[in-house]
Amino acid sequence: MDRSVRQQGAVPAVRGRGTIFAVTWLTYAGFYFCRKNLGIALPALHTASGLDSLELANIVFGYSLLYALGQFGCGFLSDRYGPGRVVGTGLVLIVGSNLLMGLHGTALWLLIFACVNGIGQSTGWSGLVKIMASWFSSRQRGIVMAWWGTNYVLGGFLATTFATWAVSQHVLFPGLGWRRGFILPAVVLAVITAVFFLLVHDTPESPEASDSRQAAEVAHPDRSTWRDLGALLRSRSIWILGTSYFFLEMCRYALMFWLPYYMVNRLHYTLEASGYLSSLYELVGVAGALLAGYISDRFMQSRRAPVSAMMLCGFSAVILAQMMTAGDGLIATAVTISLAGMLSYGPDTLLSGAAAQDIGQAQAAGTASGLIDGIGHLGSLFSPYLVIYVSGRYGWDRLFVVFAAAGVAAAAVLIPLWNWKPSDETQGGQPRTAAQRGEFVESYEES
């Protein structure tokens, strides 16, 4: 049986959930190696290539636009045609675009290849969430996805430190300068891509389940239909989660891309110190992702909204603290950046992971995740212009006030879903039909 057939259908579960968890975790962490490198390269591009702030913002905007638009379609494509095909295509696009960004230093070519990179990046989250929903049951989903969600948190940290090393070291390819920040991460992701194609399959043939209920949840070979997409688009909860995610991603992407730039230009740290210090945002974010998942499943009956809202309010408080302690040195900055990462990555993991799976379930998890991610990442489109406009016109302190207000708005939007918790994915020991899944969405609304 060739790979195309295996990706469409089921394959033996001999690989095991452990392998699927590990390889999909590694794959999405690898996505960040060719995502975070852009933020690290911005100061170097500004200095070495003479690109001004607006040109840099256009590059980030182009990436963010294609990434956001791609989210809306890639989730449904993963549900409809198989996530392995969609994610694999995206990986090839990402590797190719980053290699080409390392070969072309003009604003136009960097913008074009950043857009291609954005398209490739948009395949990753919804497709891999779909694979996880097919291999794992709904029980303790918050905890499973919290551990799995450390891929982009820890992956972001590793990617930031690796890109900082790639740009600042002079041992490998010393004549390439900032171009190393694109070429070396692309090589790393190329290796991960090969592992993904070899080991990851969409669904198991005979789930390694401890009981028939879990087997029914995981063995879900049906493809998503247009009816499923229509039901999700009519779901009030999708739009509530997406709106909250919009404000959160506006802040997270601004910090993810512009923290090194902020520390170089506002705090006057070196490029190397700024790169390593900004990596704390992702590193400590791992604790936030795990904390959110455990609190949601163990203490909040799998309710995602209250955990996310409380952490978002904490994020706003920490952002204001950073504004007031900006001149207190490296340690104070490290503490506030670390806390901001913990309190933003917790709700980020819940909203785009467990909550999306709760709504879409195994069959439409990719579509639900893609819709929430797509709405949310529209916020990332505004982040580069928000950063350069507010910081340039009113100063960096006023920008942090805007971030704090966005965090409060993201929390407030979730109030209508405060008491919602997911239902079982099965009914009478069998997977739900499309009609029953529609009833599930309606019950979500009524909650």
LINWO-V355596 format. One record per run of one state. SS is the DSSP state (helix for helix, strand for strand, loop for the rest). FROM is the first residue (numbers start at 1). LEN is the number of residues. If there is no record, write none. Layout:
BEGIN
ss: {SS	SS}
from: {FROM	FROM}
len: {LEN	LEN}
END
This chain:
BEGIN
ss: {loop	helix	loop	strand	loop	helix	loop	helix	loop	helix	loop	helix	loop	helix	loop	helix	loop	helix	loop	helix	loop	helix	loop	strand	loop	helix	loop	helix	loop	helix	loop	helix	loop	helix	loop	helix	loop	helix	loop	helix	loop	helix	loop	strand	loop	strand	loop	helix	loop}
from: {1	3	9	10	12	13	34	36	49	53	82	83	102	107	122	124	136	141	149	150	169	177	200	203	205	212	219	226	234	236	266	271	279	280	284	285	300	305	325	330	394	396	418	426	428	430	432	434	447}
len: {2	6	1	2	1	21	2	13	4	29	1	19	5	15	2	12	5	8	1	19	8	23	3	2	7	7	7	8	2	30	5	8	1	4	1	15	5	20	5	64	2	22	8	2	2	2	2	13	1}
END
